[in-house]
Structures are given as structure tokens and as C-alpha cells.
């Protein structure tokens, strides 16, 4: 069973339906953070390209924890809270 994440910042920036892990269909996702532009996104694990979907950088970090505070791509403050919102399968 996979995890669904959401991200929220004090500046009103928010993301929903970020996926991590594997579902019953066998499709697996990684939750990624770009250390260059601060973009948070999900990508299928089988995708060979490990580049940011926003800036095309390869400076990516896999988020593998239940809660983390990151730098927001909008306000550039380290106030973007990324945490589990539920499970998916």
C-alpha cells in the first residue's frame, strides 16, 4: 500500500495527491524534491529520467519520511510542510 502526501506553506502554497510507494496494480511512485528550484512532485519509479519536472535539474532528493519541512518554491522560506494525508492502493 502506498502513501498519499500533501504539502502546505504559510504563504498559501499547497499541493495535494502526491504519491509514494506501490499500489495493488503494481505501479510504484517516488516522492521527489528538487534541491535547485524546491519543486515537490511524484514520479513513477520506472521512469528512467531523473530530472525535475519543473527546471529539468538532476539534483533530486527522494522523500522517504512521514513528515519533513522543506524550502517553499513560491516564498523561498523553509516552511513547506510535507506530510502523510492518507494511503492509496
Secondary structure by P-SEA (a helix, b strand, c coil): cbbbbbbbccccccccccccccccccbbbbbbbcccccccccccccccccccccccccccccccccbbbbbbcccccccbbbbbccccc
